[in-house]
Amino acid sequence: MLYQAYDFQRAMFAGASRWAEATARVLETMPAPFATVSQAPVVASALDVFAHATQPRGKPAFGLSTTIVDGREVAVEERIEARKPFGQLKHFVHSGSEGAPKLLIVAPMSGHFATLLRGTVERMLPGHDVWITDWKDARDVPLTGGGFDLESYIDYVIEWLEHIGEGAHVLAVCQPSVPCYAAAAIMGANGHPCRPKTLTMMGGPIDTRECPTAVNDHATTKPHDWFVHNVIATVPPYYKGAGRRVYPGFLQLSGFMSMNLGNHMVSHWHMFSDLVEGDGESADKHKEFYDEYRAVCDMTAEFYLQTVDVVFQRHLLPKGEFNYRGKLVNLATIGDTALLAIEGERDDISGIGQTKAALKLATGLPEKKKRYFLAEGVGHYGIFNGSKWRTMIAPVVEDWIRAHD
């Protein structure tokens, strides 16, 4: 009944959100002197914040229609190049991308849509032929689409690298660092011609025994059965994926919000203050962030539970005990895929050292093909979005790709 209870609550809030938004618009148009005397701007601003916080959200669009190449604006075409039950491969095509380094950005399957990486894509577009994994909400995948687990994730990465062709580079943001790292080892062991030239891992949980965070503690202080019985739900019959067992996105969002509740409360207070003062531009920036942050999707139960078990509880990949399709994944078989590990100094999700561990584990790779970069003063989301990503981190990624293309 967990899912049904959430949907009922969401429906109630949707009605309240529409009422609050309509009332705010009325108050904003009140003529003087009634607006000042009645404190209409203050009430309208409070209702606006409430309406924005409670309105339902669907899958956002990337909305990247242009980019700047060599000082001129060029059109960007968003194409779907390949489809699978749990995701599709998107390609951002523009006149400057022909002949540029091919870059596959692997988005996390962790409760948010791939559009969370809109800023990542936007920054890399001018100098690269950019592709991205666009994961599907598990509640919308019929049972006929089969299952999806950590090994399936690796399958998708390998198949989509094959689709892109030889010579591609991979940028894995957070959670996909693990399957992408495993895929590089598997493809290296097989001498696969489409193995990536470079693999950049940003804020990824390669070895969560290093500098554990609150996320790691949550995963290790409870037995596996606790997750099975407390966070897994069945998709209701009014969705396409009816009957599928999932880890609901709304539970993931509530967990992330509670981790930094104080920061979120301050952010909403700033939004309210900006609206009261008539600073719509600043308020819109807060709204844009939360429009994306609150747009969540479900993960399959098998993928979520296997990730908790393999990555956070038993640490099988760094211990050399992870099996893929019946064979041990040997990280020493990464022989020529250049590895770049990037971490944020203030990352409270993947602690310092968790991603860097990948460099030490790749014992078959020459040191000149390894690099580590610590982004000072940067939190988890700042690694791939915002001004520090654009000015401090992206140039490091670009230089690494250019040096090994």
N, C-alpha and C positions, 0 to 999 in steps of 0.2 A: 504493500500500500504506500510505500515511500514515494514513488513516482507520482501516483494519483494525488497524494496530499500536496506535493509540491506544485503540480499543475493547477490544483484548485486554488492554492494561495496565489499563484501567479495570475490567474484569471481575475481574482479579487483585486489585486494590486493594479492590474491593467486598467480596470474601470476607475479606480481611485486616481491613477496617473492621468487619464484623459480629463477627469474632472478638475484636477489641480492645474493642469496645463491650460485648460479653457478659462478657469478663474483667474489665473495669472495674466492671461492676455487681456481680460476685461479690466483688471486693476491697472495694468500698464497704460491703458487708454483713457483713464479717468481724467476729466478736465480739472484744471486748477480752479479753486484752491483745495478741492476735495482730496486730490492725490496727496498733498503735503499734510493736511490735517489728519487724515485717516491712516497715515503711515502706509499708504498703498504700495509704494516701491519696496518697502521691507517685506510686507506680506507677499507681494508678487514674487519677489526673489526667493523667499522660503518655499513657496509653492512650486516654483520653477525647478529648484534643486530636488524637491521631493518627486516631482513628475519625472525628471530625468533618471533618478535613482531607481524608480519602480517600473519604468516602462519595459515591456518585453523586447527582446532583441533576437534577430535572426543572424544568418551568416553575412558578415560584411563583404563589401567588394574591395578589390585592390585599388581600383580607380586611378591607375597610373597610365594616363593617356599620352603623356609626352615626357621627354627627357632632354638633357642638354649634352650634345656631343660636339667637341671642338668649338664651343662658343655659340652654337646654333641650336635652336629647338627643333627636335624631330619627333614624329608621331610614333607611339608605341602600340603595337597590336598584341593583345593577350590571346594566345591560342591554347587549346587543350590538345596535346599531342598524343596522349595515351590514357586509357581508362582501365581501372580495375575496380572490383567491388568496393574496396575501402578507401579509394583515393584516385586522383588523376594527376597527370604530369602536365604542368602548365609551362608555357614558353612565352617569354616577353620579347617580341621581335621588333627591331627598329633598324633604320638604315645604317647605323654604325655598328651593329652587332655582327655583321658578316665578317668573318676572319678574326674576330675577337676571341679571347680565351673562353671556352665553354665552362660555365659554372652552374653546378647543381646545388641549390640551397635546399637542405633537408630540414623541413619544419618539424617542431616537436609535436608528438601526439600526446598531449598532456592536458587536455581539457579546453584548449583554445584552438581557433582556426588558424590556418597558415597566414591569414592577413595580419596576425600579430607581428609578422616580419615584414610588413609593408615598408617600413623605414630601411630595413636591411636590403630589400630588393631595390628600392629607389636609389640608394647610395651606390650600389654595384652596377646599375644599369648602364651608365655612360661608357664604361670601359670593358664590359663583358657581355657575352651571350648568355643571358640568365634564364635558368629553368628553376622550378620549385615544386616540391611535393605538396599537393593540395589534398589534405586528408578529409575524409567524409565523416559526418556525424554518425556514429555506430547505430543510433536509434532509427536511422533512416535506411539502413542496409537490411533487406529482407533475409530471413534465415537461409534462403536458397543461395545467398552470396557466400555461404560457408563461414568459417571462423577466421580469426586474425590474432596471432600471438607474436612474440618477439622474433621467432624464426620467420614468420610471414613478413615482418617488417624488413628483415635482412633480404628476403626474396625480392620484395618490391624495389629496394635500393639497387640491387644487382641488375634486375630486369630493366629498370629505368636508365641505368648507366649504359646498358647494352643498347637501348633505344637511342640515347644521345650519341653514342658512338665513341670511338677511341679519342683519348686526349682530354677528357673532361677533368675538371677540378670539383671537389666537394667541400661545401661549407655546412657543417652540422651544428645547429644551435641548441644547446642544452641536452635534453634527453636523447635525441638521435645520435649523439656522439658514440653511445655504446653500440647500437646496431651498425652504424657506419664504420666504426673501428673494426668490428667483427667482419663486416663485408670486405674491407680492404685486406684483411688477413686471409680470408677465404679465397678472394680473387687472386691475391699474391701467390698463395699455395698452388693454385691451378694455372698460374701463368696466364691469367685471363687478359686478353688484349684490351679490354675496356676498363681495366682497373684504373682508379683515379691517379692522376699525376701528383696531385696534392690533396691532403685531407686536413682541413682546418676544423678543430673542435673548440667550441666556445662555451665555457661554463657547463661542461658535461660531467656526469657522475661516473667516470671511468672506474675509480676506486674510492668508494664512499667511506672506507676506513680512515682516509686522510681527512683530518679537520672536519669531523661530523657536524652537521647543522641540525636545526630543529626538524627539518624534513627527514633527515636520516634517523634521528632519534625516534620520531613517530613511527617509522617503518620497522625499527629494530626492537622497540620496547613492547610490541604486541605480537602474539603468535599469528601464524599464517591464517588459522581458522577465524581469528577475530575479524580480519579483513573480509573473509568470505561471508560472514554472517552479519556484518555491520555496514558495509559500504557498497555492497553489490545489490542491484535491483533488476527487476524484469521489466522490459519495455512494454507499456500498456498496448492494448489492441488498436488504439486509434493512431498509431504511428506505423510507418512502413516496416520497421524492424520488430514488429510485435513478437513477443516471446523471447527475444534475444536478451541474454544476461549482460549487463553493462555496469561500469562504474560511472554514474551520472556526472555530467559536467558541473551541475549546480553544487554538488558536494565538493568537487575540486575547488571551485571558486570560493565557497564559504571557508575552506581551509586556508587558502591564500589570503583572503580578506582578514581572517582572524589572526594570522601571523603578524600582520602589520596594521592592526585595527587603528592604532593611534594616528599613523600616517594618513590612513584613508579618511579619518574624521577631520584631520587638519586640512586635507585637500578639499573636502566638501565645504569646510568653513571658508576657505579661500574663494571657492566658487561662488558661495553666497555673498561674500564681501564684494567680490568683483561685480556681481549683478547689481547689488545695492548702489555701488558707486558708478554704475553705468559703463563699466569696462567690459563690454561684451566680447572683445577679442580675447582677453585673458580667460574669461569664463568659458569661451568656446574651446580653448585648449584643454581645459579640464574635462569638458564634455567629450571631446574627441578621444581622449585617453580611455575614459570609462566606457564609451561606446564599444571600443575594442575589447577592453579588459573584461567586461561583463558578457560578451558574446561567447558562450561556451558550448562545447559539444561533448558527447559521451564517448568513452572508450570501451572496447569489448572487455568483458570480465577476464577472459583468459590472458589478454595482453597486459592488463593492469596487474593481475595477480602474479603472473610470471615475472614481470619487471620488479615487483616488490621482493619476490623470492630470490631471483637470480642476481639482481643488481644491488639491492639494499640489505638483504638478510644474509645471503651466502657468498656474495662477492665472487661469483664463479669465473667471470672473465679475467680479472687480474690474477686469480689463483691458477689459471690455466686449466680450469675444470668445466668450461662452458661447452656444451654439445650443440652442434648445428647439424640437423638431419643425420644424427647418429655418429658424427665425427667430432673429435675435439678441435676447437679453434686454437691454432698455434699462432700467437702474435709475432713470433720470430720470423714468420714467413712474409712479413711486410718487408720487402727488400728494396723497393725503389719509389714507393709512394711517400713523398715528402710530408712530414707531419708538423703542423703548427698548433700549439696548445695555448689558448687564451683564457685568462681568468680575471675576474673583477675583484679588486681589493676588498670591497664591501659586499660581496655576494653572500646572501644569507640562505641561498638554496643549494648551491654547489660550492662547498668550502674550498679555500686555497689548497692546492695540492691534488685535488681529485681529478682534474683534467690533466695536469702536468704529469701524473703517473703514467699516462699513455706513452710518453717519450722514453721512460725507463723500461717499460715492458716490451717495447719494440726492439729487442736485442739484435735483430738481424739487419737493422737499418743504420747506415753510417751516420755519425754525429752531425755531419754537415747538412744532412737532410732533416734535422730536427731543430725546432726553435720554440722557445717559450716566451710569452709576453704577459706581464702583469699590468693590468690597467688600473692605475692608482686612482682612488676616490670613486670607483665605479661599482654600482650594485649589479644585481643579476640582469635586470631589464636594460640597464644602461650599456651592457656589453653589445647589444645588437640594435639599439634604438637610441635616438637622441643625439645631442651635439657631440658628446664624447665618442660615441660610435662613429660619427661622420668624420670627425677631425683627428682623433687619436688612434682608433682601432682599425677602421677600414683601410687606411694607408698601409698598415702593417700587413693586412691580408692581401692587398693588391700587390705589394712588393714581393710577397712570398709566391704568389701565383705567377707573377711576371718572371721571377728568377727560375722557375721550374716549368715554364710552359714549353 
